[in-house]
């Protein structure tokens, strides 16, 4: 039995909806006008047919945010998707600064294309208490971001932060939304990330999910990047590398998940003057001949390795089991005063 035109349109609409949920962009093809009409179906006007090929899709030229690093953009099939949820992971808590710096670098690239629009950074009180807030003067000097362009939303609980992120992700008045989460909370499941991803697609704006000390888990984000800090090389001058100086910020970037499923590890440097990324190759790492920890000034050999660490009671402390007289008890052990 031949499929009617209405049935075909229904099937194509369902395929487009599935492709939108999965993050696969549909490829639109024009039906040939010179096609021979089918004798069993009334040949109406030519229509646009949407063909979805799983894993391979035709994307608009402006659908991705290129990082400017050729090898990285090729591995990501053009760069980071603009209208999507992207994960940026830090393996340990101490990587929070590197993750935030990399996210701000991406934000700087986005603001080049969306002048005047603000960026909303969402997190819980625990996150901001542990990792702190970006420094206002550093935002302008290193990333070209004006302090008034970066808005913060401090939520008391994770459920509140997720609600704010979902509402903000649908707004076209924001250039980007940054949601910072710690660990692997149960509320941040596949359903929650699907909602964030769908609203980012609908608004055409990126949502960056920063995750501190988190293990990789299934999410709706098409891209997952693992970021850590990399050693800085000496600053370049006209006379050559300046010994003892600290050069540009550097990141070690590992692709954990992407549309192309191509693995890769890159060392990127952020150029605050050009506001662009540069890739550091292997030969550039040998420019710094200074050891990480220098030798002692008055000795030729480094200090010997430390032995076992023993815990001794402080001098003058009472022996085990002894209690000081009542009059000598610490003041903080007494009852608190009311009022």
Beta strands, then each sheet from edge to edge (+ up, - down):
strand 1: 27-30
strand 2: 48-51
strand 3: 64-65
strand 4: 80-81
strand 5: 85-90
strand 6: 118-124
strand 7: 150-155
strand 8: 174-182
strand 9: 206-212
strand 10: 223-229
strand 11: 236-237
strand 12: 240-241
strand 13: 250-257
strand 14: 265-271
strand 15: 276-279
sheet 1: 1+ 2-
sheet 2: 3+ 4-
sheet 3: 7+ 6+ 8+ 9+ 5+ 10+ 13- 14+ 15-
sheet 4: 11+ 12-
end
